[in-house]
């Protein structure tokens, strides 16, 4: 990757610690519990032809997941929306994948108590990528629905979006 492509806003823009930056430069601390323990929640919305798809609903679901994990942020719904809109605006994309994430954060030195962490908000927008190719989207896809439940609701509320995806990799 050349310097020119590394900084091309159309490849993606991230929001980290109150600053916008090229997605390729975004980073989280290695001790953030979102990274070391998957102690995070997220939501994704899309932009089609320059318009967000149900942005308010996605932010509301994100906030519900945060409440379920006892997380909170100093940002209002409107401020979160503004960050996501600005990420997309800076990319110049008309069709985009837009993700917002809240991590537990970094525990203070000398403790592992998650209650003492300051929750962190991250967001990014990048070009939308289809899962299926053009032919598959036109003709349709075959699906297999597993009878095995991924994570039992007694272990984790299935309404809370999380990063526990290793069983699908």
C-alpha distance (Angstrom), angle and dihedral (degrees) to the residues before:
residue distance angle dihedral
X1 . . .
X2 3.79 . .
X3 3.79 125.0 .
X4 3.79 88.6 -106.3
X5 3.83 94.3 56.7
X6 3.80 92.6 40.1
X7 3.81 89.5 61.3
X8 3.81 99.5 36.8
X9 3.83 103.1 124.5
X10 3.82 90.5 -150.5
X11 3.83 87.5 69.3
X12 3.78 89.7 63.2
X13 3.78 145.5 -66.8
X14 3.79 125.6 -134.5
X15 3.79 134.0 -161.8
X16 3.81 114.4 -144.7
X17 3.81 127.6 164.0
X18 3.79 92.9 -13.0
X19 3.81 95.8 -49.4
X20 3.79 134.3 103.2
X21 3.80 117.8 -136.2
X22 3.81 141.9 156.1
X23 3.80 108.7 -68.8
X24 3.82 90.5 -123.4
X25 3.83 89.3 61.2
X26 3.81 97.2 48.6
X27 3.81 116.2 112.9
X28 3.77 141.4 168.5
X29 3.81 126.2 -149.2
X30 3.80 113.1 -90.3
X31 3.82 89.4 -127.5
X32 3.82 94.0 54.6
X33 3.81 105.6 122.2
X34 3.79 88.3 -135.5
X35 3.80 86.8 66.6
X36 3.82 102.2 35.6
X37 3.84 98.4 36.6
X38 3.83 105.1 19.5
X39 3.81 84.4 -117.3
X40 3.77 94.3 157.4
X41 3.75 144.6 96.2
X42 3.78 130.9 -148.8
X43 3.75 144.8 176.2
X44 3.78 132.6 -157.0
X45 3.76 131.8 -150.4
X46 3.76 130.8 174.7
X47 3.76 136.7 -133.6
X48 3.80 115.8 -140.2
X49 3.79 121.1 -172.4
X50 3.79 89.8 -15.3
X51 3.82 97.1 -49.7
X52 3.79 130.0 104.1
X53 3.79 117.1 -121.7
X54 3.84 109.0 -127.0
X55 3.80 94.5 -34.0
X56 3.82 94.0 171.6
X57 3.81 91.6 52.7
X58 3.81 91.6 50.4
X59 3.80 92.4 49.0
X60 3.81 90.1 48.2
X61 3.82 91.0 51.6
X62 3.82 89.4 47.2
X63 3.81 90.5 52.9
X64 3.82 90.8 47.8
X65 3.82 89.8 53.0
X66 3.80 89.6 48.8
X67 3.81 91.0 51.4
X68 3.82 89.4 49.8
X69 3.81 89.4 55.5
X70 3.83 93.3 41.7
X71 3.79 92.5 -114.4
X72 3.77 128.3 141.6
X73 3.78 138.1 178.8
X74 3.80 133.7 -156.1
X75 3.83 89.3 -123.5
X76 3.79 124.0 99.0
X77 3.82 122.1 -137.7
X78 3.79 88.8 -102.5
X79 3.81 91.8 51.2
X80 3.82 91.2 49.9
X81 3.80 89.8 50.2
X82 3.80 90.2 49.0
X83 3.83 90.9 52.8
X84 3.82 92.2 50.3
X85 3.80 92.4 45.8
X86 3.80 90.5 49.0
X87 3.82 92.1 49.7
X88 3.79 89.5 55.0
X89 3.81 93.5 42.5
X90 3.80 90.8 53.8
X91 3.82 91.9 51.6
X92 3.79 93.3 51.4
X93 3.82 88.0 -141.1
X94 3.81 121.5 150.8
X95 3.84 92.9 -166.9
X96 3.79 115.4 38.8
X97 3.79 146.5 159.5
X98 3.81 107.8 -131.7
X99 3.80 122.8 -168.4
X100 3.80 132.1 -174.4
X101 3.80 119.9 -167.1
X102 3.79 135.0 -174.0
X103 3.80 117.9 -164.2
X104 3.78 127.9 -169.0
X105 3.80 87.8 -117.1
X106 3.78 134.5 -142.1
X107 3.81 118.5 -39.2
X108 3.80 115.7 -127.5
X109 3.81 115.1 -97.9
X110 3.78 112.7 -79.8
X111 3.81 97.0 23.3
X112 3.78 140.4 79.4
X113 3.81 94.9 -167.1
X114 3.83 106.9 132.4
X115 3.82 90.3 -157.3
X116 3.81 88.6 68.6
X117 3.80 94.8 55.5
X118 3.78 121.5 105.4
X119 3.81 107.0 -129.7
X120 3.81 115.0 -123.8
X121 3.79 131.8 -145.8
X122 3.79 122.1 -146.4
X123 3.80 128.9 174.2
X124 3.77 138.2 176.1
X125 3.78 143.2 176.0
X126 3.78 123.9 -153.6
X127 3.80 137.2 161.7
X128 3.79 113.7 -65.9
X129 3.81 114.3 -108.7
X130 3.78 121.0 -161.3
X131 3.80 117.8 -133.0
X132 3.81 90.4 -148.5
X133 3.79 126.3 47.0
X134 3.83 123.1 -119.1
X135 3.81 94.0 -91.9
X136 3.82 93.0 48.9
X137 3.80 91.6 48.5
X138 3.80 89.7 51.7
X139 3.83 98.1 42.6
X140 3.80 99.1 31.7
X141 3.78 132.8 -121.0
X142 3.77 134.2 -99.0
X143 3.78 115.2 -120.4
X144 3.76 135.4 -159.3
X145 3.79 116.1 -156.2
X146 3.78 112.3 -157.1
X147 3.78 120.4 -134.5
X148 3.81 88.8 -151.2
X149 3.77 113.7 94.6
X150 3.82 112.0 -130.6
X151 3.79 102.3 -144.4
X152 3.81 119.2 0.2
X153 3.82 114.3 -120.1
X154 3.81 88.0 -126.2
X155 3.82 87.1 66.6
X156 3.79 101.0 39.9
X157 3.79 131.9 2.7
X158 3.83 103.5 -109.2
X159 3.82 90.3 -146.7
X160 3.82 90.0 68.1
X161 3.79 110.8 86.7
X162 3.79 109.5 -135.5
X163 3.80 143.9 165.8
X164 3.82 95.6 -109.1
X165 3.80 94.5 121.4
X166 3.79 103.0 126.5
X167 3.81 92.0 108.4
X168 3.82 89.0 60.5
X169 3.79 96.6 49.5
